[in-house]
Amino acid sequence: MALPDEPPAGAARRRVLAVLTGTQVLGGVGVATGVAISSLAAAALSGSDAVGGLAQTSAVTGAAALAVPLARASARRGRRAALVLGYGSAAAGALVALAAAGLASAPLLLLGLFLTGGGTAGGLAARYAATDLSPPGRTARDLSVVVWATTVGSVAGPNLARPADDLGRRAGLAAWAGPYALSAAAFALAALGVFALLRPDPLARPDAARAKPPRSGGGWAVLRARPRARVAVGAVVVSHAVMVAVMTMTPVHLRHGHATLTVVGVVISLHIAGMYALSPLPGRLADRFGAVPVLLAGSGLLAAATALAAVSGPHRVGRLTVALVLLGVGWSFGLVAGSALLTEAVPRAERPAAQGLSDLLMSGGAAVAGVLAGLVVTALSYGALAAGACALVLATARALAAAKRRRAAGAANVE
């Protein structure tokens, strides 16, 4: 029964979704603005392209490292505390990066970028916060709304980097400092918005005190005890790793075909649009038909994308564009359906630990995939990388189908 001063469940859910959507846009601006310039800034400050390549790795590693602390904060103090921690860390990191630009210090810049990984970790945690008040049959759709909001920040951020740099230089800041000032402001506003407006906290429900305490052993213990949760995490990690591996090396492949930076930018922009703009579609499908069929559909899209990329030479811009768009949409199907399945497969009290572990493995897998992708392309070819990714996706789809059959057989035996 609702308390007298507690808003009705539907109103509380809509308020939480509105706050999470708005702060996700701000967080997306902060992340994307930094992504747009970080490799260039690190290379310029260090005089080494190799150090430039470490920029994105630092941010991804930071996201992985902060996933578990955010999960623990969610379990102990609620979603508000966790998201403020993530966005606050990112704001501090952006300020460190700003100082690094002024001091011309590449190591300090890499430290700042590591902390900005909190913005990515916070954005990932926000999608789970969107499901805490979801009624049955709405989990995937509510989650997908927050994922969709990332589209705005991802598109706007890179386009704001140059004006922010120009404005910063006119204000007397060093080169590259302006975009990091913008990132810091966006992350700080996101943290402030969550702190002031995310009320009620999605995890702070009246029945929380009566919830069963989480298992000892954290997220690993939860996954060991729940096969469906393992399936969900495996699907999310594979979808993300495959997407990162192929996406990371596609610009290099295109440049081998003498594609201009403008062409490369358009291809990556369309890929990002595929990742986020259509995310409500897998959300609706997962709520209607179940998460596993949507995961299988996502595997089909990823398999088609990687197979097409494997047979596309560096001059085949049209084919590679189609492949990258399919790659983005397949990733969206995997992320939304996998995250929804994980949420539904785990009791409420155990969710933060399992969700934090999922995000840790997701970000860690992306970092490993990015490194391995470069090694494979250097030793073999881009086609070999895409073909290997396709083989991994097909193996995952086979495992998903087998899990679906086992669950159906188990249900039939119960009847």
N, C-alpha and C positions, 0 to 999 in steps of 0.2 A: 504494500500500500504506500502511495506517495506521501511524503511529509507535507504539512501545510504550506511551507515556503518553497517547496521543490517544484520546478516546472514540470508539466506533463511530460511523459517519456518521449512522445513525438517531438515536442518543442525543444527539449533538451538535445535530442539527437540532431535536429536540424541546426541548432545553434553550434554544436560541436563541429558538425561538417562545415558550416560556414567559416568558422574560425580556422579550422585546419586547411581549408581551401585557400583562404586569403594568405595565411602565413606560408603555405607551400609555394605560392607565387613569389613571395618575397625571398624565400630561401632559394628558389630556382634562379632568380636574378643573381643572387650572391654567388651561387655555384657556377653558373654559366659564364658570368663576367670573368671570374677567375680562370676558368678553363680556357677561355678565348685567348688569354695573353700569357698564361703561366709558363708554357714551354718556351715561348719567345723571350720572356723576361729572364728566365733562368739561364738560357743560352747567352743572352746579351751580358748579364752580370758576371757570368763565369768565363765567357769566351770559348765555351765548349758545347757543341751540339749534344754530346753525351749527357752532360749535366742537364741540358734542356729536356732530354727525354725522361729524366728522373722527376720532373715536376709533377706530371699526372700520377706517377707511381706513388709519390709522397702523399698526395691527396687521397688516393684510393686506399693506401695503407692506413692513413689516419681514420678513414671511415670504418675500416675493419676493426681497428684498435678500440674505437669508441662505441662499437655496437653493443658489447657486453656491459660496459658501465651504464649505458642508457637503459638497457634492459633491467639492470639491477635497480636503477633509480625508479623505473616504472613500477617494479614489484613492491618497492619499499615506500615510495612517496607519491606514486601516481604518474600519469602521463605528462601532466604539466611540468613537473620537476625534470623529467627526462628530456622533454623537448627544449626547455629553457637551457639545460646543460648542453645539448647538441648545438643549438643555434648560438648560444653564448660563447662556446669554444670556437665556433667558426668566426664570430665577430672578432674575438681576440686574435685568432690566426691571421685574419685579413689585416689587422692593425700591425702585427709583426711583419707581414709581407710588405706593408706600406713603409715601415721603418727600414726594411731590408733594401727597398728601392732607393731610399735616400742615402743609405750607407754603402750602396753598391756591394752588398754581401749576399752571395749565392747561398751559402750554408744557412744563413738566417732566413732567407726566402723559403728554402725547403722546409725548415722548421715551421714557418708560418703556414705553408701549404698543408703540412701534416695536420695542423690544428683545424684548418678549414674543412678537413674531412668530416668534422662534426656537422657541417651543413648537410652533407649527403646522408650521414647516419640519421640525422634528425628527420630529413625528408622521408627516408625509408621507414622510420618508426612511426611517422604520422599516418602512414597508410594503415597500420595496424590499429592506431588510436581511433580511426574512423569506424572500426568494426565493434568497438567495445559496447556501444549502445544499440547495435543493429538487431532488429527482430529477426526471427527465422525467415530465411528466404531473401534477405536483403544484404547479407554479408559482402558478397562479391561486388554488388553494385555500389555500396557505400565506399568500399575500398577503392574502386576504380575511379570514383569522382575525385579523390585526392590525388591519385596518380595522374589523372587528366590535367589537373591544375598545373602540374609541372610543365606542361606545354608552353604556357605563357612565359614563365621565367626562362625556359630553355631557348625560346626564340628571341626574347627581348634582350637577354643578358649579353650575348656576343655583339649585338648591334649597338649596345650602350657603351662598350669598352672604349672605342675610339673617341666619342664625344667626351667621356669621362677623363680620358688621358689628356685631351686638348684643354679641357677646363682645368684640370690639375696643374698643367704646365703654366697656364696663364695665372694661376693662383700662387705660383712659385714652388710647386712640388716637383720632385724629380720625375724623370721619365718612368712610366709604369705605375707610379704611385696613385694617380687618379682613379683607375679602375679598382684598385684595392680599397680605396676610400669608399667608393660606391658599394663594393661588396660588404665592407664592414657595416655601413649604414643599413643595408638590406637585411643582413643577419641580425643586427641589433633590433631593428623594427620587428622582425619575426619573433625574436625572443620576448620582446616587450608585449607583442600582441598575444602570444600564448599565455604569458604570465597574467596579463590583465583580463583576458576575455575567455580563456578556456575554462569556463565554469558553467555547469559542474564538471569537475575532472571526470573523464570517461571511466576511470578505474575506481573512483571513490563513490561507489554505490552503497546504499544501506545494507545490502546483503553481503558486502565484501568481508565484513568481520566474521560472517558465518561460513565463508568459503573454506574449502579444504586447503590446508597449507601446501605449498609446493613440495615436490619430491626433493629429497637430498640428492646432490649430484648435479643439480642445475639442468640446463637444457639437454645435455647428453643423456641423462637418466630419463627425461621425458621422451626423447626420440627412441631410446631402446625399448621403452614400454609400449610405444604406440606406432604400429606399422604404417598407418595412413600418414602420420606426421613425417615419418622417414621418406615416404614417397613424395610428399609435398616439398620437403626441403631439397631432395635430390633433383626434382624437376626444376625448381627455381635456380639452383646453383648451375645446372647444366645449361639452362636457357641463357643465363646471364654470362657464363663463361664463353659460350659459343658466340654470342652476340659481340662481346668485347673483343675476342680474338680476331674475328673477321672484320669488324668495323675498324679496329685499330690499324690494320694493314691495308685496307682498301685505298686510303689516300696515297700510300706509298706505291701501290700497284698502278693507280691512275697516273701518278707522276712519271712512272716508267713509260707510259704511253704519251707523255708530254702534255697531259691535261693541265690547264691553267688553274691557279688557286681559286679563281671564281667558280670554275666547273667543280672542283673538289668541294668547295663550300656548299654549292647547291646540292650535290649528292648527299653530303652529310646532313644538311638541313632537312632534306626529304626523309632521310633515315630517322632522324629525331622525331619528325612529325609522325612517322609510322609507329614509333615507340609509344608516344603519349596521346596523340590526338584521337585515336580510335579506342582507347582503353575502356570507355563505357560499354563497348560492344562485348568483349569477353566477360565483363562483369554481369551483364544481363543474361548472357548465355549460360554462365556458370550457375547463376541462381535458378535458372529454368531447367537446365538439363543435367546439372551436376558438374563438379570441378574436373573430374578425371576426363570426361569426353572433351572438355575445352583444352585440357593439357595435351591430349592426343592431337587435337586440331592444331594447337600451337607447334607441336613437334612436326606435323606435316608442313606447316608454313616454314619452319626453320630448315627442314630437310630440302624443301624446294629452293629456298634462298641460297643455301650453301652449295647445292648441286649446280645451280645456275652460275654462281660465282666461280665455281671450280672450272667451268668450261668457257669463261669469259676472259679474253685477253685484255691487256691494259688499254687497248684502243676502243674496246666495246663499252663506251660510256653508257649507252642506253640500257644494255643488259645489266651492267653493274648497278645502275640506278634502281632498276626493278628488283634486283637481288637485295640491295640494301633496304629498300622499303619493306619487302617481304620479311627480311631479317628483323626489322623493327617491330612489325606487327606480330610476328611469331614470339618475339621477346615479351611483348605486352600480354599476349595470351598466357604465356608461361608464368609471368610475374603475378598477374591478377588472379588467375585460377589457382596457382600454387600457394599464394599467400592466403587466399580464402580457404583452401583445403586445410592448411596448417591451423588456421584459426578455429575451424569447425571440428578438427580432430583432437583438440587439446582442451581440457577443462580450463575455466577462466583463471583460476589461481596459478596455473602452470604456464599460461600463455606468454607472459613477458620473457621468461627464461628461454622457451623454445623459439620465440620470435627473434630474440637477440642473437641466439646461436645461428639461426637461419641467415640473418643479415651479416654476421661475422663470416660465415662460410661463403656467402654470396660475394661479398667484397674481397675476401681473401682469394676466392677462386678467380675473380676478375683480374686481380694483380698477377697471379700465376699465369693465367691465360694470356695476358698481354706480353709477359716475358717470353713464354713459349712460342707465341705467334711470331715474334721477331726472329727467334732462333730457327723455326721451321722455314720461314720464308728465305732467310739467309742461306740455310743449308740446302733447301730443296726449291720450293717455289710457292707462290700465292695459291696456285691451283691445288697443290698438295695440302696446304693448310685448310682450304675450304673443303676438300674431299675428306680429310680427317675429321673436321667438324661435323660433316654430314654423317659419317659413320657413327660418331658419338651420339648424335641426335637420334638416329635410327635405333641404336641399342637402348637408349632411354625410352623411346616409344614402345619398344618391345617389352621392356620391364613394366611400363605403365599398363599395357594391355594385359599382361599376365596378372598383375595385381588386381585389375578390374575383374578378371575372370575368377580369381580366387575369392574375392569379396562376394561376387554373385553366387558362387557355389556355396559359400558359407551361409548366405542368407537363405538359399534354397533348402539347405540341410536343417536350418532352424525351423522353417515352415513345415 
